[in-house]
Amino acid sequence: MFKKYLSKLETVIAFAQSILTPKQFIFLSAVMVGISSAFAVIVLKSFAHWVFSFATYINGILKLSFINSILPIIGILLTVFVVKKVLGGTIEKGTSQILYTVAKKASIIPKKQMYAQIITSSLTVGLGGSAGLESPIVITGAAFGSNYAQRYKLSYKDRTLLIGCGVAAGVAAAFNAPIAGVLFAIEVLLVDVSISAFTPIMIAAATGALVSVIVLDETILLSFKQQQTFDFHNIPFYILLGLFTGFISVYYSRNFARVEHFFGRLKLSSYKKALFGASILAIIIFVFPTLFGEGYESIKTLSESDPGQLLENTLFSSFRNNSWALLIFVGLTMMLKVFATGITLGCGGNGGNFAPSLFLGSYVGFFFSKFLNLTGLTKLPISNFTMVGMAGILSGLFHAPLTAIFLIAEITGGYNLMIPLMIVASISFAISKRFEKHSMDVKSLAAKGHAFTSNKDSNILTTLDTNSIIQTDYLTVSPDENLERLVDLISHSNQVIFAVVDKDKKMVGIVHFNTIREIIFNQYRVKYTLVKEVMIQPIEIITPNDSMETVMNKFENAKVVFLPVVKEGRYYGFISKSVALEAYRTKLKSMTIE
């Protein structure tokens, strides 16, 4: 029945494509992708919330705190099982994969990503894995956009644009925050879009948020109604919070990478690795139950008037009314979150770091303000600092200050905190950027030489293949022959630069026409001057494995228009700067989203 309706819908869309202009069809496509992404969010969020509510209900009746520890083990093992038996043994994690797909795979995302992320992250996070659903949501939305574009044979530019629409709609639906969805798609993923591309992305984000509001229970969404008045006298403390969240972001990013690297080196089968990691996670959650799942419920609790509720049904429940005990509990949870998330994802679970960044940020903001209040130094509005802290960590980890500012502004229901949000997010971003060149999700790409940043030139150069512009048909000369042959080659070709190679094809130097211009008109000197007497050593040498960014840096350093290429110690060819620039211009034209 479902296939029948889907077939009819596809027929309608195909008919619409035949009668609409390309721009009008893109607008229609943005709506369709937005609806698809929103329903993916609804499925994920509803399942995760249902499992959390069920576990809380059972724990409330039986008073068995270990229930919350058993579920993550089951969830991670089931995730590994599904990946091995249903998804072909592999699954891509993290939003960085979208960047790589746009740049290296022509914005073509496999069909299985339209359901793989939903299934695996539902099992992992829904059953208590300490990660977030937003990264899987983003990948799923991007997959809907890409496959929709493939289905209707749209161009690379339109495929990329619809990927952005899917991403924006996913974030917008997950938080009922359409502005944050648009900014996340542009600030984090599509760093180079024209103003006209905003329109379909905004349409998709608005559609996703609208569907989420209509269908999804509001209690499932992360939102805050209570908010204290902003007092400009607290600006110095917001500056300190920005510094604090910046350094905590660096702490989280580096330790998360260490945990993932540890599990990556383990010589265990996937099931044994999952059981080992999930068992450690179970122990952590047993002691700190707030690390169960996304943790959004505990974020809401922290921002309310009775945060002591966090200690209920824990080993520390007897200290429920002790403010210092609560502060220590929050501080320890804050520092352990990175290990809980790293273990969840490293041992085989699926999820992301978006929700953990919000969780960590709320705990950091609460800890910072509560500590200062308990010392009697000042009286800070704890709920405000709890919410602003989320923007600080999100900005620091993802290097996305605008997304952080507007996301928190939207989920708090107003813009009263805009000034402290701007202060904290910008300072945290600056601190994090100082110590971590790349955002958290891009670090893995950077390690493989595929980093993508907000620098458009670097992004485009990264996508170019050095081998494609190497010219291997250049004529060569021997160092021990005179200039007669070289002059003959110059007169019968357009070549102005020659590699000097020995009998083993090893390059010993280069000769440029300009360096022998005066000599070639003197027959005596041409006959009795050897090539090795006029050859020079190149300032820079390229290898086929060099990235295009490296190649252009070498051109800039050498101040020349030709550079020789050496492969496995032997002369291979030349790269012309004009050819490299032409490849750059062609790629720039194909990648610009209009």
Sequence and secondary structure as in RCSB ss.txt:
>XXXX:A:sequence
MFKKYLSKLETVIAFAQSILTPKQFIFLSAVMVGISSAFAVIVLKSFAHWVFSFATYINGILKLSFINSILPIIG
ILLTVFVVKKVLGGTIEKGTSQILYTVAKKASIIPKKQMYAQIITSSLTVGLGGSAGLESPIVITGAAFGSNYAQ
RYKLSYKDRTLLIGCGVAAGVAAAFNAPIAGVLFAIEVLLVDVSISAFTPIMIAAATGALVSVIVLDETILLSFK
QQQTFDFHNIPFYILLGLFTGFISVYYSRNFARVEHFFGRLKLSSYKKALFGASILAIIIFVFPTLFGEGYESIK
TLSESDPGQLLENTLFSSFRNNSWALLIFVGLTMMLKVFATGITLGCGGNGGNFAPSLFLGSYVGFFFSKFLNLT
GLTKLPISNFTMVGMAGILSGLFHAPLTAIFLIAEITGGYNLMIPLMIVASISFAISKRFEKHSMDVKSLAAKGH
AFTSNKDSNILTTLDTNSIIQTDYLTVSPDENLERLVDLISHSNQVIFAVVDKDKKMVGIVHFNTIREIIFNQYR
VKYTLVKEVMIQPIEIITPNDSMETVMNKFENAKVVFLPVVKEGRYYGFISKSVALEAYRTKLKSMTIE
>XXXX:A:secstr
 HHHHHHHHHHHHHHHHHHS HHHHHHHHHHHHHHHHHHHHHHHHHHHHHHHHHHHHHHHHH  TTHHHHHHHHH
HHHHHHHHHHTSTT    STHHHHHHHHHSTT   TTHHHHHHHHHHHHHHTT SSBSHHHHHHHHHHHHHHHHH
HTT  HHHHHHHHHHHHHHHHHHHHT HHHHHHHIIIII  SB GGGHHHHHHHHHHHHHHHHHHS GGGS    
      GGGHHHHHHHHHHHHHHHHHHHHHHHHHHHHHHH  S HHHHHHHHHHHHHHHHHH GGGSSS HHHHH
HHHSS GGGGGTTSTTGGGTT HHHHHHHHHHHHHHHHHHHHHHHHTT   BSHHHHHHHHHHHHHHHHHHHHHH
TS    HHHHHHHHHHHHHHHHHT HHHHHHHHHHHTTSSTTHHHHHHHHHHHHHHHHHH SS TTTHHHHHTT 
   S HHHHHHHHS GGGG B    EE TTSBHHHHHHHHHTSS  EEEEE TT  EEEEEEGGGGTTGGG HHH
HHH BHHHH B  S  B TTS HHHHHHHHHHHT SEEEEEETTEEEEEEEHHHHHHHHHHHHHHH B 
